[in-house]
Amino acid sequence: MDIWFYVGIGLILWAIKDLFMGYTYLWEPVARDENPGLYWFTLAVWSLIGIGTMGYSMGYL
């Protein structure tokens, strides 16, 4: 495992925290109540990048 494995874990933990908090950051705060489409899209992107980074680091991708 290299540093990118831990970067992937960090991104996934960030997405989980955002899921519980109800807001995330892109260029500015994005609240689930105010802009649900952008919120869920941003959460999906953070999660996919985290999973992809971990998968690449472990040799699966």
ZAVEXVEX-617007 format. One line per field, with one value per atom (N, C-alpha, C): residue number from 1; residue in one letter; atom name; y, z, x. Coordinates in steps of 0.2 Angstrom, whole numbers, plus 2048, in hexadecimal, padded with zeros to 3 digits. Each point is the difference from the previous one (the first is absolute). Example, Ala and Ser with C-alpha at 12.3 -4.5 7.8 and 13.67 -1.06 7.14 Angstrom:
2
seq <- c(1,1,1,2,2,2)
type <- c(a,a,a,s,s,s)
atom <- c(N,CA,C,N,CA,C)
yy <- c(7E4,806,806,805,806,805)
zz <- c(827,800,800,7FC,801,803)
xx <- c(842,7FC,804,7FE,804,7FC)
This chain:
61
seq <- c(1,1,1,2,2,2,3,3,3,4,4,4,5,5,5,6,6,6,7,7,7,8,8,8,9,9,9,10,10,10,11,11,11,12,12,12,13,13,13,14,14,14,15,15,15,16,16,16,17,17,17,18,18,18,19,19,19,20,20,20,21,21,21,22,22,22,23,23,23,24,24,24,25,25,25,26,26,26,27,27,27,28,28,28,29,29,29,30,30,30,31,31,31,32,32,32,33,33,33,34,34,34,35,35,35,36,36,36,37,37,37,38,38,38,39,39,39,40,40,40,41,41,41,42,42,42,43,43,43,44,44,44,45,45,45,46,46,46,47,47,47,48,48,48,49,49,49,50,50,50,51,51,51,52,52,52,53,53,53,54,54,54,55,55,55,56,56,56,57,57,57,58,58,58,59,59,59,60,60,60,61,61,61)
type <- c(m,m,m,d,d,d,i,i,i,w,w,w,f,f,f,y,y,y,v,v,v,g,g,g,i,i,i,g,g,g,l,l,l,i,i,i,l,l,l,w,w,w,a,a,a,i,i,i,k,k,k,d,d,d,l,l,l,f,f,f,m,m,m,g,g,g,y,y,y,t,t,t,y,y,y,l,l,l,w,w,w,e,e,e,p,p,p,v,v,v,a,a,a,r,r,r,d,d,d,e,e,e,n,n,n,p,p,p,g,g,g,l,l,l,y,y,y,w,w,w,f,f,f,t,t,t,l,l,l,a,a,a,v,v,v,w,w,w,s,s,s,l,l,l,i,i,i,g,g,g,i,i,i,g,g,g,t,t,t,m,m,m,g,g,g,y,y,y,s,s,s,m,m,m,g,g,g,y,y,y,l,l,l)
atom <- c(N,CA,C,N,CA,C,N,CA,C,N,CA,C,N,CA,C,N,CA,C,N,CA,C,N,CA,C,N,CA,C,N,CA,C,N,CA,C,N,CA,C,N,CA,C,N,CA,C,N,CA,C,N,CA,C,N,CA,C,N,CA,C,N,CA,C,N,CA,C,N,CA,C,N,CA,C,N,CA,C,N,CA,C,N,CA,C,N,CA,C,N,CA,C,N,CA,C,N,CA,C,N,CA,C,N,CA,C,N,CA,C,N,CA,C,N,CA,C,N,CA,C,N,CA,C,N,CA,C,N,CA,C,N,CA,C,N,CA,C,N,CA,C,N,CA,C,N,CA,C,N,CA,C,N,CA,C,N,CA,C,N,CA,C,N,CA,C,N,CA,C,N,CA,C,N,CA,C,N,CA,C,N,CA,C,N,CA,C,N,CA,C,N,CA,C,N,CA,C,N,CA,C,N,CA,C,N,CA,C,N,CA,C)
yy <- c(7FA,806,806,805,806,806,806,806,801,7FE,801,7FB,7FB,7FC,804,803,805,806,802,806,7FE,7FA,7FD,7FF,7FE,7FF,807,805,807,802,7FF,803,7FC,7FA,7FC,803,801,802,807,804,807,7FF,7FC,7FF,7FE,7FB,7FE,805,804,806,805,801,805,7FD,7F9,7FD,801,800,801,807,805,807,803,7FE,803,805,801,805,7FE,802,7FF,806,7FF,806,7FE,804,800,806,805,807,804,7FE,803,7FB,802,7FB,7FE,7FA,7FD,7FD,802,7FD,7FB,7FB,7FB,803,804,803,805,804,805,7FE,7FB,7FE,7F9,7FC,7F8,7FD,802,7FD,801,806,801,7FD,800,7FC,7F9,7FC,7F9,7FF,804,7FF,801,805,801,7FA,7FE,7FA,7FA,7FF,7FA,801,806,801,7FE,803,7FF,7F9,7FC,7F9,7FC,801,7FD,801,806,802,7FC,800,7FC,7F9,7FD,7F9,7FE,804,7FF,801,805,801,7FA,7FD,7FA,7FA,7FF,7FB,800,806,800,7FF,802,7FF,7F9,7FC,7F9,7FC,803,7FC,7FD,802,7FE,803,806,804,802)
zz <- c(800,800,800,7FC,800,803,7FF,803,7FC,7FA,7FD,803,803,804,805,804,805,7FE,7FA,7FD,7FF,7FD,7FE,806,806,806,803,7FF,802,7FC,7FA,7FC,801,802,802,806,805,807,7FF,7FC,7FE,7FE,7FB,7FD,806,804,805,805,802,804,7FD,7FA,7FC,800,7FF,800,807,806,806,802,7FD,802,7FB,7FA,7FC,7FB,800,7FC,7FE,7FA,7FE,7FC,7FE,7FD,7F9,7FB,7FA,7FF,7FD,801,805,802,806,803,806,804,7FC,7FF,7FD,805,801,805,7FD,803,7FE,7FF,805,7FF,7FB,7FE,7FB,7F9,7FF,7F9,801,800,801,7FA,7FA,7FA,800,801,801,806,805,806,7FF,7FD,7FF,7FB,7FB,7FA,803,805,803,804,804,804,7FC,7FB,7FC,7FD,7FE,7FD,805,806,805,802,800,802,7FA,7FA,7FA,800,801,800,805,806,806,7FE,7FE,7FE,7FB,7FB,7FA,802,805,802,804,804,804,7FC,7FB,7FB,7FC,7FE,7FC,804,806,805,802,800,802,7F9,7FA,7FA,7FD,802,7FD,7FA,7FF,7FA,7FC)
xx <- c(804,7FC,804,7FE,804,7FC,802,7FD,7F9,7FF,7F9,7FB,801,7FB,7FD,805,7FD,7FD,802,7FC,7F9,7FF,7FA,7FB,803,7FD,7FE,804,7FE,7FA,800,7FB,7F9,800,7FA,7FE,804,7FE,7FD,803,7FE,7F8,7FF,7F9,7FC,802,7FB,7FF,805,7FF,7FB,800,7FC,7F9,7FF,7FA,7FC,803,7FD,7FF,805,7FF,7FB,7FF,7FB,802,807,803,807,802,807,803,806,803,802,7FF,803,804,7FE,803,7FE,7FA,7FC,7FC,7FD,7FC,7FA,7FE,7FA,7FC,7FA,7FC,7FB,7FE,7FC,7F9,7FE,7F9,7FF,805,800,801,805,801,802,7FA,801,804,7FF,803,807,803,807,803,7FC,803,801,7FB,801,805,801,805,807,801,806,802,7FB,802,801,7FD,801,807,802,807,805,800,805,800,7FB,800,803,7FE,803,808,802,807,804,7FD,802,801,7FB,800,805,800,804,808,801,807,802,7FC,801,801,7FC,800,807,801,807,806,800,805,801,7FB,800,801,800,801,7FA,7FA,7FA,7FE,803,7FE,806)
